[in-house]
Amino acid sequence: MNQREKAELLLRLQQPGSSLLLPNAWDAASARLFEETGFPAIGTTSAGIAYAHGYPDGEQIPREEMLQAIARIVSRVQIPVTADIEAGYGETAADVAETIRGVIAAGAIGVNLEDGTGDPARPLSPVEVLAERIAAAREAANRMDIPLVINARTDTYLAQVGEGQARLEETVRRGRAYLQAGADSIFVPYVIDPAIIQILVRDIPGPISLLAIPGGPSAPELFRLGVVRISIGSRAMLATMSLVRKIAEELRDHGTYEAMSHGVYRWAEAQTWFASQA
């Protein structure tokens, strides 16, 4: 598939009635593993990539390093890759357009763009800000003749903005505005209440994307509610970090190796993942 065909495939995979499970990779190895497991597309995790490069999450990694990481992931898989670029790596819509050109040049065919700011005093950017960035992203992609899949994320629930009905109404308002600006789907992380999910599916006129939350509804349950796309964010990377710490603590404290002895891939098996990519 060429880049345009990959974008068109991802669009088909997240249409209403679809059930797309989208794992999130942070390097070439995790991307290849997800591909070998049979997923038709993958996302990247901004937090995972940042941590792997020694930075905190929240656009602390320089844009060029993020784009290089995305390019490396894309180069090692055959399936579509959509990139988490947080708020777009820049202060203006023009900056975001420049990021989009870099993302497309890296080979990715989609992006997450979010309205979260990371500032507790002002947790969300004004709706007009992300709408303008989405429009700029769409224009930049159109100029490169790529039907970029824009998954617009609103952090109303993650940041717990407002209460109850007011939060729900603000989420719907933002979702509608972002779709009108050119987004293809709306991502609302940290919603787990089935009643709220059903309202979002009903009142936002576009595909709804959610984050897999341990203890929340399962993927089949979310799909039955009308959600079309479920991603796992940074959790696989964090789980990997937890295993590495367990290995390190066992080695330090006991001089034993049990934590890295069970269910571990053999060297020869891992070699085959990359042999064809050399």
N, C-alpha and C positions, 0 to 999 in steps of 0.2 A: 504494500500500500504506500502511496505517496502521502505527503503531509496533509493535503486537502482531503483525501479519502479517509485518513485517520480521524480528522475533525468531523466529517460527515458520519462516520461510524459512531463516534461518541455521542453525537446528537441523537442518532437513532436509538442508542442504548438507554437514553434517559428520557424518552418520550412518555407521556401519560400511559399507564398500564404496564410500564416496564419495571424491571426489578434489578437494578444495577448495584452490585456490591463492588466498591472501589477501595482496595487497600492502598495505603500510602507508603511510598518508599523514601529512603533518605540517602541511598547510595546505589551503586551499580549492583552490588550483591543482593541487596534486599529487592531491588527491582526485578532482577533475573529470577529470584526465588518466587516472587508473586506471579511472574509470567509462566514459569514452569509449573506452577500449581494450577494454572488454567484460567486465570482471570483475563477477561477480554480487554481490559484497560486498567491503568493505574494512575494514581495521583502522587504528587510529592507532598511531604510534610515540611513546612517551613521550620518548625521547631526541631524536627529530626535533623534536617540539613544543618541548621545553625549549631546544634549541639555537636554534630560530627565534625564540624570545623572549629569548634572551640568558642562559640559565641552563645549568648543567651538568645531566646526568641524575641520577636518584636522588632524586626527590621534592623537588628544590630549587626548582622553580617552584611558586608558591603554588597551592593547590587551585583557587581561583576563576579564576585565569588559565588553568589547564589545562581547566577546565570550559567556559570561554568559547571556547577554541580548538576543543574537541570540538563545541560547539554550532555554531560557524562552519562546520566541515567538514560536519556533518550537514545544515545548511541549504542546502548547495550541491550535494548529490547526491540521487538518488532511491533508491539501493540501501542495504541495511543497513550500518550502521557499528558496529563493536565497538571499544571504547576500552581502551587500555593504561593502567591506573591503578596500575601497580607494586604496592606492598603495601597500597594502599588510602587513602593520605594521612591517616594518623591513628595514634594510639597504641593505640586500643581498637577492639573490634568495633563499638561504638556509633559511633565516628568513621567507620569504614568504611561502615556503614549510611547515614550522612549523605552520604558521597561517592557512594554508589550512587543515592540519591535525586537528587543533582545530575546524575549521568550520565544517568539516565532523563529528567529534566527537560530536559536538553540534546538529547534525541532519540536517543541511542545505544541499542542493543538488546543489547549484550553487553559483557563486560569480561574483561581479563586480570587475575588476582590472583596475586601471587608470594610465595614464601617466602624469597627472597634478601634479605639485610640490607645488603649492601655493606660489612660489617665483616669484615676478614680474620680477626679473632680469633673471630668467631662468624658465619660466612657464611650460615647458615640459621636461621630462627626455628624454635622447636619445632613439631612437626607439629600439635600442638593449637592453636597460635596461628592458623595459616592456616585450619585446619578451622573454628574459631570464627568467623573473619572471613567465610568462605564461607557459613556458616549464616546469619550476620547479613545478608549481601548477598542471599541467597535470600529471607529473610523480608521485607526491605525491598522487593524487587522484587515479591513476591507481593502485598504490601499495595497496590502501585500497579497491580496486574493486568497486569504485563508478565512474560512467561516469559524473563527475562534469561538470556542464554547466558553461562555462567561457564566460562572457560577457565583452569583452575588450573595455575599454572606452578611447577615445582620446579627449583631451581638446583643440584641435586646434581652435574650434569656441568659446568655453567658454572663453579661454584666448586671443582670437583674435590674433593668431600667424600668421604673414604674411598678405598679402593683396590679395583679390580677387582670381585670378587663382592660385597663389602660395599657398594660404591656402588650396584651394580645392585639389590641387595635393599632398600636404603634408598629408592631411587627407586620401586620397586614398592610398598613400604609406604606411602610418602607418597601415591602416586597413588590407591591404594585408599581411604585415609583421606579424601582430598579429594573423591573421588566420593561416598563415603558422607555427607559433610557437605553435599552439594548441588551439586557441580560437574558440568558437562556433558561436559567433556573435560579431558585432562591434557596439558600442554605441557612438553616436556623439551628445552630448547635445548642445542645443542652436542653432541648425540649424532650420530655419523656412522657408527659401526660397524654394518653390516647385521645381524650376529649379535645384538648387543645390542638393536637396534631390534625384531627379531623376538620376542625375549623380552618386551620391554615390551608389544608388541601382544598377545602371548599371555597375559601374567600380570596386566595391568591391565584390569579389566572395563569399559572405556569407550573412546571415541574418543581416539586419540593424535595430538597436534599437535607438529610439529617446526619448527625454524628452518632456512631455506635457508642452507647454508654453502658458499661457493665452494671448490671442491676436494673437496667431499663428494658423496654420491649425488645424482643429478638427481631432479627431481620425479617423473618416471615410475618411476624405480627405487624411490623411497620409497613411492609408492602401491602398487607391487607387493608391498612388504613389509608392507602393511596400514595404513600411516599414512593418515589421512583429511584432514588439514589441514596446510598448509605456509604459513608467513608469511615475510616478508623482513626484518622488524625495521626497524632504522634505516639499512640499507645503501643504499637509494635516495637518502635524504637525504644520506648521507655521500658518495655518488658525485656528487651535485649540488654539494656543497661543493667536491669535488675539481675539478670542471669550472670552477667560478667562480674558484678559485685559479689554475688554468691560464690562464684568460682574463686575470686580473689580472696575472700574472707576464709573460705575453707582451706585454701593453700597456705595462707598466712598463719592461721590458727592451729591447723592440724597436719599440714604437710601432705594431705590426701587430695584425690582428684575425682571424687564421685560425681560432683556437680557437672563435670564436663565429660562424663563417661556414658551417659544414658541417652539414647535417642539422638545421638550426634551424627551429623553427616560425615561420611568418610572423605578423605582428601581426594581420592580418585573420582568420587561422585561429584564433588564440587568443581573439580577440574573441568568436567564435561560441560558445565554451564557456560563456561567462557571460552572453551577451545575454538568454537566456531566464530567467536567475535575477535579473535586475536589478529 
